[in-house]
Amino acid sequence: MITISERREQESAKNFVLRVLIDNIVNTRLEPGEKLNEPELCEQLGVSRTPFREAELELAQRRLIEIRPKIGTYVSLIDAELVEEVRHLRAVLEAEIARMACEKLTPADIDQLWENVALWRMYIERAQEEKIFELDKGFHKMLYELCGCPYWYELVENLAPHFDRTTMLSFRPAEAILDDHTSLLKAIEAKDTAAARTIAARHMQRYTENLATIRKSFPQYFK
């Protein structure tokens, strides 16, 4: 069963469909390899087929769905090589962001990030994984924006759904990821550039270090 959030004010029908489908693909409510039922989804979303198909074409270009002429449209299987490319790109960018944060972030900026960490702890206790995922995304977005690199974040986010699916499937060790955020903030506060870069690189590795376990648990999800 997919989850449908409310349509935002002035959000086009196409962008609404895109946002909802990406959310459900990332959270594997639409599972890798699953066939999309266009008439049913259009009815659930309250949109006509035209914006739905426009959204499908964009998702196909982003390699999140596969359109098979005369057969149907399917959620793309997870491509482990593509996931690794995205992880590597983020590792390079976020090591640089960590270095910049040591130079640029003010105490007030760092306080915003500590507030995010505090909320993590609450949601870990409640075992609310989707909330934890949102906070993880928010933490990284804040780092990019506070360092003056919002466009870098946009570039990363365009590729993120491929990486995010494996994140959701491997999010069980949330405490380890939170520990990385905490260590990174301490290094930034201390303006320890070397430590910040090392922690940022290690942090990105956590998301795929158990990829073999994920593949064993969900072999049907992978190419």
Rosetta constraint file for C-alpha pairs under 8 A:
AtomPair CA 1 CA 29 HARMONIC 6.43 0.50
AtomPair CA 2 CA 24 HARMONIC 6.18 0.50
AtomPair CA 2 CA 29 HARMONIC 5.57 0.50
AtomPair CA 2 CA 30 HARMONIC 6.84 0.50
AtomPair CA 3 CA 20 HARMONIC 7.64 0.50
AtomPair CA 3 CA 24 HARMONIC 6.73 0.50
AtomPair CA 3 CA 29 HARMONIC 7.77 0.50
AtomPair CA 4 CA 20 HARMONIC 6.13 0.50
AtomPair CA 4 CA 45 HARMONIC 7.24 0.50
AtomPair CA 5 CA 20 HARMONIC 6.94 0.50
AtomPair CA 7 CA 11 HARMONIC 6.67 0.50
AtomPair CA 7 CA 16 HARMONIC 6.15 0.50
AtomPair CA 8 CA 16 HARMONIC 7.65 0.50
AtomPair CA 11 CA 15 HARMONIC 6.39 0.50
AtomPair CA 11 CA 16 HARMONIC 6.26 0.50
AtomPair CA 12 CA 16 HARMONIC 6.13 0.50
AtomPair CA 13 CA 17 HARMONIC 6.22 0.50
AtomPair CA 13 CA 47 HARMONIC 6.62 0.50
AtomPair CA 13 CA 51 HARMONIC 5.87 0.50
AtomPair CA 13 CA 52 HARMONIC 7.82 0.50
AtomPair CA 14 CA 18 HARMONIC 6.17 0.50
AtomPair CA 14 CA 51 HARMONIC 4.55 0.50
AtomPair CA 14 CA 52 HARMONIC 6.19 0.50
AtomPair CA 14 CA 54 HARMONIC 6.43 0.50
AtomPair CA 14 CA 55 HARMONIC 5.46 0.50
AtomPair CA 15 CA 19 HARMONIC 6.05 0.50
AtomPair CA 15 CA 55 HARMONIC 7.18 0.50
AtomPair CA 16 CA 20 HARMONIC 6.20 0.50
AtomPair CA 17 CA 21 HARMONIC 5.98 0.50
AtomPair CA 17 CA 45 HARMONIC 7.27 0.50
AtomPair CA 17 CA 51 HARMONIC 7.55 0.50
AtomPair CA 17 CA 52 HARMONIC 6.31 0.50
AtomPair CA 17 CA 55 HARMONIC 6.34 0.50
AtomPair CA 18 CA 22 HARMONIC 5.99 0.50
AtomPair CA 18 CA 55 HARMONIC 5.45 0.50
AtomPair CA 18 CA 56 HARMONIC 7.81 0.50
AtomPair CA 18 CA 59 HARMONIC 7.51 0.50
AtomPair CA 19 CA 23 HARMONIC 6.15 0.50
AtomPair CA 20 CA 24 HARMONIC 6.29 0.50
AtomPair CA 21 CA 25 HARMONIC 6.03 0.50
AtomPair CA 22 CA 26 HARMONIC 5.99 0.50
AtomPair CA 22 CA 161 HARMONIC 7.06 0.50
AtomPair CA 23 CA 27 HARMONIC 6.17 0.50
AtomPair CA 24 CA 28 HARMONIC 5.87 0.50
AtomPair CA 24 CA 29 HARMONIC 5.05 0.50
AtomPair CA 24 CA 30 HARMONIC 5.45 0.50
AtomPair CA 25 CA 29 HARMONIC 6.23 0.50
AtomPair CA 25 CA 30 HARMONIC 4.95 0.50
AtomPair CA 25 CA 31 HARMONIC 6.54 0.50
AtomPair CA 25 CA 32 HARMONIC 7.64 0.50
AtomPair CA 25 CA 64 HARMONIC 7.98 0.50
AtomPair CA 25 CA 75 HARMONIC 7.42 0.50
AtomPair CA 25 CA 161 HARMONIC 7.82 0.50
AtomPair CA 25 CA 165 HARMONIC 7.33 0.50
AtomPair CA 26 CA 161 HARMONIC 5.78 0.50
AtomPair CA 26 CA 162 HARMONIC 7.62 0.50
AtomPair CA 26 CA 164 HARMONIC 5.86 0.50
AtomPair CA 26 CA 165 HARMONIC 4.56 0.50
AtomPair CA 26 CA 168 HARMONIC 7.26 0.50
AtomPair CA 27 CA 165 HARMONIC 6.39 0.50
AtomPair CA 27 CA 168 HARMONIC 6.32 0.50
AtomPair CA 28 CA 32 HARMONIC 7.10 0.50
AtomPair CA 28 CA 165 HARMONIC 6.95 0.50
AtomPair CA 30 CA 34 HARMONIC 6.49 0.50
AtomPair CA 30 CA 75 HARMONIC 7.10 0.50
AtomPair CA 31 CA 75 HARMONIC 6.73 0.50
AtomPair CA 31 CA 221 HARMONIC 7.39 0.50
AtomPair CA 32 CA 74 HARMONIC 7.84 0.50
AtomPair CA 32 CA 75 HARMONIC 5.11 0.50
AtomPair CA 32 CA 76 HARMONIC 5.52 0.50
AtomPair CA 32 CA 77 HARMONIC 4.66 0.50
AtomPair CA 32 CA 78 HARMONIC 6.70 0.50
AtomPair CA 32 CA 220 HARMONIC 7.78 0.50
AtomPair CA 32 CA 221 HARMONIC 5.05 0.50
AtomPair CA 32 CA 222 HARMONIC 7.55 0.50
AtomPair CA 33 CA 74 HARMONIC 5.69 0.50
AtomPair CA 33 CA 75 HARMONIC 5.03 0.50
AtomPair CA 33 CA 76 HARMONIC 5.75 0.50
AtomPair CA 33 CA 77 HARMONIC 5.48 0.50
AtomPair CA 33 CA 220 HARMONIC 7.87 0.50
AtomPair CA 33 CA 221 HARMONIC 6.73 0.50
AtomPair CA 34 CA 74 HARMONIC 5.40 0.50
AtomPair CA 34 CA 75 HARMONIC 5.39 0.50
AtomPair CA 35 CA 72 HARMONIC 6.85 0.50
AtomPair CA 35 CA 73 HARMONIC 5.73 0.50
AtomPair CA 35 CA 74 HARMONIC 4.27 0.50
AtomPair CA 35 CA 75 HARMONIC 6.47 0.50
AtomPair CA 36 CA 41 HARMONIC 7.73 0.50
AtomPair CA 36 CA 72 HARMONIC 7.44 0.50
AtomPair CA 36 CA 73 HARMONIC 5.63 0.50
AtomPair CA 36 CA 74 HARMONIC 5.71 0.50
AtomPair CA 36 CA 75 HARMONIC 7.23 0.50
AtomPair CA 37 CA 41 HARMONIC 6.04 0.50
AtomPair CA 38 CA 42 HARMONIC 5.98 0.50
AtomPair CA 38 CA 49 HARMONIC 7.79 0.50
AtomPair CA 38 CA 52 HARMONIC 7.93 0.50
AtomPair CA 39 CA 43 HARMONIC 6.26 0.50
AtomPair CA 39 CA 49 HARMONIC 7.78 0.50
AtomPair CA 40 CA 44 HARMONIC 6.21 0.50
AtomPair CA 41 CA 45 HARMONIC 5.99 0.50
AtomPair CA 42 CA 46 HARMONIC 5.77 0.50
AtomPair CA 42 CA 47 HARMONIC 5.22 0.50
AtomPair CA 42 CA 48 HARMONIC 6.14 0.50
AtomPair CA 42 CA 49 HARMONIC 6.52 0.50
AtomPair CA 42 CA 52 HARMONIC 6.89 0.50
AtomPair CA 43 CA 47 HARMONIC 6.66 0.50
AtomPair CA 47 CA 51 HARMONIC 7.07 0.50
AtomPair CA 47 CA 52 HARMONIC 7.05 0.50
AtomPair CA 48 CA 52 HARMONIC 6.65 0.50
AtomPair CA 49 CA 53 HARMONIC 5.94 0.50
AtomPair CA 50 CA 54 HARMONIC 6.25 0.50
AtomPair CA 51 CA 55 HARMONIC 6.13 0.50
AtomPair CA 52 CA 56 HARMONIC 6.21 0.50
AtomPair CA 53 CA 57 HARMONIC 6.22 0.50
AtomPair CA 54 CA 58 HARMONIC 6.57 0.50
AtomPair CA 55 CA 59 HARMONIC 6.20 0.50
AtomPair CA 56 CA 60 HARMONIC 6.06 0.50
AtomPair CA 56 CA 65 HARMONIC 7.42 0.50
AtomPair CA 57 CA 61 HARMONIC 6.27 0.50
AtomPair CA 58 CA 62 HARMONIC 6.27 0.50
AtomPair CA 59 CA 63 HARMONIC 6.19 0.50
AtomPair CA 59 CA 64 HARMONIC 5.30 0.50
AtomPair CA 59 CA 65 HARMONIC 5.75 0.50
AtomPair CA 60 CA 64 HARMONIC 5.79 0.50
AtomPair CA 60 CA 65 HARMONIC 4.90 0.50
AtomPair CA 60 CA 66 HARMONIC 5.72 0.50
AtomPair CA 60 CA 67 HARMONIC 6.84 0.50
AtomPair CA 62 CA 159 HARMONIC 7.68 0.50
AtomPair CA 63 CA 76 HARMONIC 6.82 0.50
AtomPair CA 64 CA 75 HARMONIC 6.25 0.50
AtomPair CA 64 CA 76 HARMONIC 5.23 0.50
AtomPair CA 64 CA 161 HARMONIC 7.80 0.50
AtomPair CA 64 CA 162 HARMONIC 7.34 0.50
AtomPair CA 65 CA 73 HARMONIC 6.85 0.50
AtomPair CA 65 CA 74 HARMONIC 5.53 0.50
AtomPair CA 65 CA 75 HARMONIC 4.34 0.50
AtomPair CA 65 CA 76 HARMONIC 4.56 0.50
AtomPair CA 66 CA 73 HARMONIC 5.66 0.50
AtomPair CA 66 CA 74 HARMONIC 5.19 0.50
AtomPair CA 66 CA 75 HARMONIC 6.23 0.50
AtomPair CA 66 CA 76 HARMONIC 5.67 0.50
AtomPair CA 67 CA 72 HARMONIC 6.20 0.50
AtomPair CA 67 CA 73 HARMONIC 4.41 0.50
AtomPair CA 67 CA 74 HARMONIC 6.48 0.50
AtomPair CA 68 CA 72 HARMONIC 5.28 0.50
AtomPair CA 68 CA 73 HARMONIC 5.85 0.50
AtomPair CA 68 CA 74 HARMONIC 7.80 0.50
AtomPair CA 77 CA 221 HARMONIC 5.46 0.50
AtomPair CA 77 CA 222 HARMONIC 5.11 0.50
AtomPair CA 77 CA 223 HARMONIC 5.51 0.50
AtomPair CA 78 CA 83 HARMONIC 7.82 0.50
AtomPair CA 78 CA 162 HARMONIC 7.13 0.50
AtomPair CA 78 CA 221 HARMONIC 5.96 0.50
AtomPair CA 78 CA 222 HARMONIC 4.60 0.50
AtomPair CA 78 CA 223 HARMONIC 5.97 0.50
AtomPair CA 79 CA 83 HARMONIC 6.28 0.50
AtomPair CA 79 CA 162 HARMONIC 7.88 0.50
AtomPair CA 79 CA 222 HARMONIC 6.27 0.50
AtomPair CA 79 CA 223 HARMONIC 5.71 0.50
AtomPair CA 80 CA 84 HARMONIC 6.21 0.50
AtomPair CA 80 CA 222 HARMONIC 7.34 0.50
AtomPair CA 80 CA 223 HARMONIC 7.67 0.50
AtomPair CA 81 CA 85 HARMONIC 6.33 0.50
AtomPair CA 82 CA 86 HARMONIC 6.31 0.50
AtomPair CA 82 CA 162 HARMONIC 7.43 0.50
AtomPair CA 83 CA 87 HARMONIC 6.14 0.50
AtomPair CA 83 CA 162 HARMONIC 5.91 0.50
AtomPair CA 83 CA 163 HARMONIC 5.17 0.50
AtomPair CA 83 CA 166 HARMONIC 7.99 0.50
AtomPair CA 84 CA 88 HARMONIC 6.00 0.50
AtomPair CA 84 CA 208 HARMONIC 7.80 0.50
AtomPair CA 85 CA 89 HARMONIC 6.21 0.50
AtomPair CA 86 CA 90 HARMONIC 6.20 0.50
AtomPair CA 86 CA 156 HARMONIC 8.00 0.50
AtomPair CA 86 CA 159 HARMONIC 6.84 0.50
AtomPair CA 86 CA 160 HARMONIC 7.39 0.50
AtomPair CA 86 CA 162 HARMONIC 7.84 0.50
AtomPair CA 86 CA 163 HARMONIC 6.53 0.50
AtomPair CA 87 CA 91 HARMONIC 6.04 0.50
AtomPair CA 87 CA 163 HARMONIC 6.94 0.50
AtomPair CA 87 CA 204 HARMONIC 6.65 0.50
AtomPair CA 87 CA 205 HARMONIC 7.65 0.50
AtomPair CA 88 CA 92 HARMONIC 6.35 0.50
AtomPair CA 89 CA 93 HARMONIC 6.31 0.50
AtomPair CA 90 CA 94 HARMONIC 5.76 0.50
AtomPair CA 90 CA 156 HARMONIC 7.05 0.50
AtomPair CA 90 CA 204 HARMONIC 7.32 0.50
AtomPair CA 91 CA 95 HARMONIC 6.06 0.50
AtomPair CA 91 CA 200 HARMONIC 7.10 0.50
AtomPair CA 91 CA 201 HARMONIC 5.42 0.50
AtomPair CA 91 CA 204 HARMONIC 5.70 0.50
AtomPair CA 91 CA 205 HARMONIC 7.88 0.50
AtomPair CA 92 CA 96 HARMONIC 6.59 0.50
AtomPair CA 92 CA 201 HARMONIC 7.63 0.50
AtomPair CA 93 CA 97 HARMONIC 6.19 0.50
AtomPair CA 94 CA 98 HARMONIC 5.96 0.50
AtomPair CA 94 CA 197 HARMONIC 7.85 0.50
AtomPair CA 94 CA 200 HARMONIC 6.16 0.50
AtomPair CA 94 CA 201 HARMONIC 7.37 0.50
AtomPair CA 95 CA 99 HARMONIC 6.42 0.50
AtomPair CA 95 CA 196 HARMONIC 7.45 0.50
AtomPair CA 95 CA 197 HARMONIC 4.60 0.50
AtomPair CA 95 CA 198 HARMONIC 7.34 0.50
AtomPair CA 95 CA 200 HARMONIC 5.35 0.50
AtomPair CA 95 CA 201 HARMONIC 5.98 0.50
AtomPair CA 96 CA 100 HARMONIC 6.25 0.50
AtomPair CA 96 CA 197 HARMONIC 7.04 0.50
AtomPair CA 97 CA 101 HARMONIC 5.99 0.50
AtomPair CA 97 CA 143 HARMONIC 7.13 0.50
AtomPair CA 97 CA 144 HARMONIC 6.62 0.50
AtomPair CA 97 CA 147 HARMONIC 6.88 0.50
AtomPair CA 98 CA 102 HARMONIC 6.51 0.50
AtomPair CA 98 CA 184 HARMONIC 7.87 0.50
AtomPair CA 98 CA 188 HARMONIC 7.38 0.50
AtomPair CA 98 CA 193 HARMONIC 7.25 0.50
AtomPair CA 98 CA 196 HARMONIC 5.51 0.50
AtomPair CA 98 CA 197 HARMONIC 5.61 0.50
AtomPair CA 98 CA 200 HARMONIC 6.60 0.50
AtomPair CA 99 CA 103 HARMONIC 6.94 0.50
AtomPair CA 99 CA 193 HARMONIC 5.24 0.50
AtomPair CA 99 CA 194 HARMONIC 7.73 0.50
AtomPair CA 99 CA 196 HARMONIC 6.55 0.50
AtomPair CA 99 CA 197 HARMONIC 6.14 0.50
AtomPair CA 100 CA 104 HARMONIC 6.00 0.50
AtomPair CA 100 CA 147 HARMONIC 6.37 0.50
AtomPair CA 101 CA 105 HARMONIC 5.22 0.50
AtomPair CA 101 CA 143 HARMONIC 7.30 0.50
AtomPair CA 101 CA 146 HARMONIC 7.79 0.50
AtomPair CA 101 CA 147 HARMONIC 5.98 0.50
AtomPair CA 101 CA 188 HARMONIC 6.35 0.50
AtomPair CA 102 CA 187 HARMONIC 7.72 0.50
AtomPair CA 102 CA 188 HARMONIC 4.67 0.50
AtomPair CA 102 CA 189 HARMONIC 7.03 0.50
AtomPair CA 102 CA 190 HARMONIC 7.76 0.50
AtomPair CA 102 CA 191 HARMONIC 4.63 0.50
AtomPair CA 102 CA 192 HARMONIC 6.80 0.50
AtomPair CA 102 CA 193 HARMONIC 6.05 0.50
AtomPair CA 102 CA 196 HARMONIC 7.75 0.50
AtomPair CA 103 CA 191 HARMONIC 6.91 0.50
AtomPair CA 104 CA 147 HARMONIC 6.44 0.50
AtomPair CA 105 CA 109 HARMONIC 5.65 0.50
AtomPair CA 105 CA 110 HARMONIC 6.50 0.50
AtomPair CA 105 CA 146 HARMONIC 6.91 0.50
AtomPair CA 105 CA 147 HARMONIC 7.10 0.50
AtomPair CA 105 CA 188 HARMONIC 7.94 0.50
AtomPair CA 106 CA 110 HARMONIC 6.34 0.50
AtomPair CA 107 CA 111 HARMONIC 6.16 0.50
AtomPair CA 107 CA 189 HARMONIC 7.82 0.50
AtomPair CA 108 CA 112 HARMONIC 6.60 0.50
AtomPair CA 109 CA 113 HARMONIC 6.85 0.50
AtomPair CA 109 CA 146 HARMONIC 7.05 0.50
AtomPair CA 110 CA 114 HARMONIC 6.29 0.50
AtomPair CA 110 CA 185 HARMONIC 7.23 0.50
AtomPair CA 110 CA 189 HARMONIC 7.47 0.50
AtomPair CA 111 CA 115 HARMONIC 6.23 0.50
AtomPair CA 112 CA 116 HARMONIC 6.66 0.50
AtomPair CA 113 CA 117 HARMONIC 6.53 0.50
AtomPair CA 113 CA 139 HARMONIC 6.43 0.50
AtomPair CA 113 CA 142 HARMONIC 7.39 0.50
AtomPair CA 113 CA 185 HARMONIC 7.71 0.50
AtomPair CA 114 CA 118 HARMONIC 6.26 0.50
AtomPair CA 114 CA 182 HARMONIC 7.97 0.50
AtomPair CA 114 CA 185 HARMONIC 7.65 0.50
AtomPair CA 115 CA 119 HARMONIC 6.47 0.50
AtomPair CA 116 CA 120 HARMONIC 6.44 0.50
AtomPair CA 116 CA 135 HARMONIC 6.53 0.50
AtomPair CA 116 CA 138 HARMONIC 7.78 0.50
AtomPair CA 116 CA 139 HARMONIC 6.53 0.50
AtomPair CA 117 CA 121 HARMONIC 6.67 0.50
AtomPair CA 117 CA 178 HARMONIC 7.12 0.50
AtomPair CA 117 CA 181 HARMONIC 7.35 0.50
AtomPair CA 117 CA 182 HARMONIC 7.18 0.50
AtomPair CA 118 CA 122 HARMONIC 6.87 0.50
AtomPair CA 119 CA 123 HARMONIC 6.42 0.50
AtomPair CA 119 CA 135 HARMONIC 7.79 0.50
AtomPair CA 120 CA 124 HARMONIC 6.03 0.50
AtomPair CA 120 CA 132 HARMONIC 5.96 0.50
AtomPair CA 120 CA 135 HARMONIC 6.74 0.50
AtomPair CA 120 CA 178 HARMONIC 7.31 0.50
AtomPair CA 121 CA 125 HARMONIC 6.37 0.50
AtomPair CA 122 CA 126 HARMONIC 6.53 0.50
AtomPair CA 123 CA 127 HARMONIC 5.91 0.50
AtomPair CA 123 CA 128 HARMONIC 5.44 0.50
AtomPair CA 123 CA 129 HARMONIC 7.53 0.50
AtomPair CA 123 CA 131 HARMONIC 6.71 0.50
AtomPair CA 123 CA 132 HARMONIC 6.26 0.50
AtomPair CA 124 CA 128 HARMONIC 6.45 0.50
AtomPair CA 124 CA 129 HARMONIC 7.47 0.50
AtomPair CA 124 CA 132 HARMONIC 7.07 0.50
AtomPair CA 124 CA 174 HARMONIC 7.34 0.50
AtomPair CA 124 CA 175 HARMONIC 7.63 0.50
AtomPair CA 128 CA 132 HARMONIC 6.42 0.50
AtomPair CA 129 CA 133 HARMONIC 6.13 0.50
AtomPair CA 129 CA 171 HARMONIC 7.43 0.50
AtomPair CA 130 CA 134 HARMONIC 6.27 0.50
AtomPair CA 131 CA 135 HARMONIC 6.28 0.50
AtomPair CA 132 CA 136 HARMONIC 6.15 0.50
AtomPair CA 132 CA 174 HARMONIC 7.83 0.50
AtomPair CA 133 CA 137 HARMONIC 6.27 0.50
AtomPair CA 133 CA 168 HARMONIC 7.43 0.50
AtomPair CA 134 CA 138 HARMONIC 6.08 0.50
AtomPair CA 135 CA 139 HARMONIC 6.02 0.50
AtomPair CA 136 CA 140 HARMONIC 6.54 0.50
AtomPair CA 137 CA 141 HARMONIC 6.13 0.50
AtomPair CA 138 CA 142 HARMONIC 6.07 0.50
AtomPair CA 139 CA 143 HARMONIC 6.42 0.50
AtomPair CA 140 CA 144 HARMONIC 6.41 0.50
AtomPair CA 141 CA 145 HARMONIC 6.19 0.50
AtomPair CA 141 CA 150 HARMONIC 7.89 0.50
AtomPair CA 141 CA 153 HARMONIC 6.59 0.50
AtomPair CA 142 CA 146 HARMONIC 5.77 0.50
AtomPair CA 143 CA 147 HARMONIC 6.11 0.50
AtomPair CA 144 CA 148 HARMONIC 6.40 0.50
AtomPair CA 144 CA 149 HARMONIC 5.06 0.50
AtomPair CA 144 CA 150 HARMONIC 5.75 0.50
AtomPair CA 144 CA 152 HARMONIC 7.24 0.50
AtomPair CA 144 CA 153 HARMONIC 6.15 0.50
AtomPair CA 145 CA 149 HARMONIC 5.36 0.50
AtomPair CA 145 CA 150 HARMONIC 4.89 0.50
AtomPair CA 145 CA 153 HARMONIC 7.80 0.50
AtomPair CA 149 CA 153 HARMONIC 6.76 0.50
AtomPair CA 150 CA 154 HARMONIC 6.40 0.50
AtomPair CA 151 CA 155 HARMONIC 6.29 0.50
AtomPair CA 152 CA 156 HARMONIC 6.30 0.50
AtomPair CA 153 CA 157 HARMONIC 5.99 0.50
AtomPair CA 154 CA 158 HARMONIC 6.26 0.50
AtomPair CA 155 CA 159 HARMONIC 7.07 0.50
AtomPair CA 156 CA 160 HARMONIC 5.91 0.50
AtomPair CA 157 CA 161 HARMONIC 7.47 0.50
AtomPair CA 159 CA 163 HARMONIC 7.43 0.50
AtomPair CA 160 CA 164 HARMONIC 5.74 0.50
AtomPair CA 161 CA 165 HARMONIC 6.15 0.50
AtomPair CA 162 CA 166 HARMONIC 7.39 0.50
AtomPair CA 163 CA 167 HARMONIC 6.37 0.50
AtomPair CA 164 CA 168 HARMONIC 6.18 0.50
AtomPair CA 165 CA 169 HARMONIC 6.40 0.50
AtomPair CA 166 CA 170 HARMONIC 6.01 0.50
AtomPair CA 166 CA 207 HARMONIC 7.33 0.50
AtomPair CA 166 CA 208 HARMONIC 7.34 0.50
AtomPair CA 166 CA 211 HARMONIC 7.76 0.50
AtomPair CA 166 CA 214 HARMONIC 7.88 0.50
AtomPair CA 167 CA 171 HARMONIC 5.69 0.50
AtomPair CA 167 CA 207 HARMONIC 5.75 0.50
AtomPair CA 167 CA 208 HARMONIC 7.71 0.50
AtomPair CA 169 CA 214 HARMONIC 6.87 0.50
AtomPair CA 170 CA 207 HARMONIC 6.75 0.50
AtomPair CA 170 CA 208 HARMONIC 7.82 0.50
AtomPair CA 170 CA 210 HARMONIC 7.20 0.50
AtomPair CA 170 CA 211 HARMONIC 7.83 0.50
AtomPair CA 170 CA 214 HARMONIC 6.86 0.50
AtomPair CA 171 CA 207 HARMONIC 7.82 0.50
AtomPair CA 173 CA 177 HARMONIC 6.90 0.50
AtomPair CA 174 CA 178 HARMONIC 6.15 0.50
AtomPair CA 175 CA 179 HARMONIC 6.06 0.50
AtomPair CA 176 CA 180 HARMONIC 6.43 0.50
AtomPair CA 177 CA 181 HARMONIC 6.54 0.50
AtomPair CA 177 CA 203 HARMONIC 6.81 0.50
AtomPair CA 177 CA 206 HARMONIC 7.37 0.50
AtomPair CA 178 CA 182 HARMONIC 6.24 0.50
AtomPair CA 179 CA 183 HARMONIC 6.09 0.50
AtomPair CA 180 CA 184 HARMONIC 5.96 0.50
AtomPair CA 180 CA 199 HARMONIC 6.62 0.50
AtomPair CA 180 CA 200 HARMONIC 7.79 0.50
AtomPair CA 180 CA 203 HARMONIC 5.99 0.50
AtomPair CA 181 CA 185 HARMONIC 6.21 0.50
AtomPair CA 182 CA 186 HARMONIC 6.32 0.50
AtomPair CA 183 CA 187 HARMONIC 6.25 0.50
AtomPair CA 183 CA 199 HARMONIC 7.19 0.50
AtomPair CA 184 CA 188 HARMONIC 6.19 0.50
AtomPair CA 184 CA 195 HARMONIC 7.84 0.50
AtomPair CA 184 CA 196 HARMONIC 5.51 0.50
AtomPair CA 184 CA 199 HARMONIC 6.01 0.50
AtomPair CA 184 CA 200 HARMONIC 6.95 0.50
AtomPair CA 185 CA 189 HARMONIC 6.07 0.50
AtomPair CA 186 CA 190 HARMONIC 6.20 0.50
AtomPair CA 187 CA 191 HARMONIC 5.97 0.50
AtomPair CA 187 CA 192 HARMONIC 5.12 0.50
AtomPair CA 187 CA 193 HARMONIC 7.21 0.50
AtomPair CA 187 CA 195 HARMONIC 6.08 0.50
AtomPair CA 187 CA 196 HARMONIC 5.31 0.50
AtomPair CA 188 CA 192 HARMONIC 6.14 0.50
AtomPair CA 188 CA 193 HARMONIC 7.20 0.50
AtomPair CA 188 CA 196 HARMONIC 6.31 0.50
AtomPair CA 192 CA 196 HARMONIC 6.18 0.50
AtomPair CA 193 CA 197 HARMONIC 6.18 0.50
AtomPair CA 194 CA 198 HARMONIC 6.26 0.50
AtomPair CA 195 CA 199 HARMONIC 6.09 0.50
AtomPair CA 196 CA 200 HARMONIC 6.09 0.50
AtomPair CA 197 CA 201 HARMONIC 6.24 0.50
AtomPair CA 198 CA 202 HARMONIC 6.21 0.50
AtomPair CA 199 CA 203 HARMONIC 5.93 0.50
AtomPair CA 200 CA 204 HARMONIC 6.48 0.50
AtomPair CA 201 CA 205 HARMONIC 6.56 0.50
AtomPair CA 202 CA 206 HARMONIC 6.59 0.50
AtomPair CA 203 CA 207 HARMONIC 7.52 0.50
AtomPair CA 204 CA 208 HARMONIC 7.84 0.50
AtomPair CA 205 CA 209 HARMONIC 5.88 0.50
AtomPair CA 206 CA 210 HARMONIC 7.57 0.50
AtomPair CA 210 CA 214 HARMONIC 6.51 0.50
AtomPair CA 211 CA 215 HARMONIC 6.15 0.50
AtomPair CA 212 CA 216 HARMONIC 6.18 0.50
AtomPair CA 213 CA 217 HARMONIC 6.21 0.50
AtomPair CA 214 CA 218 HARMONIC 5.91 0.50
AtomPair CA 214 CA 219 HARMONIC 7.79 0.50
AtomPair CA 215 CA 219 HARMONIC 4.89 0.50
AtomPair CA 215 CA 221 HARMONIC 7.66 0.50
AtomPair CA 215 CA 222 HARMONIC 7.00 0.50
AtomPair CA 218 CA 222 HARMONIC 7.56 0.50
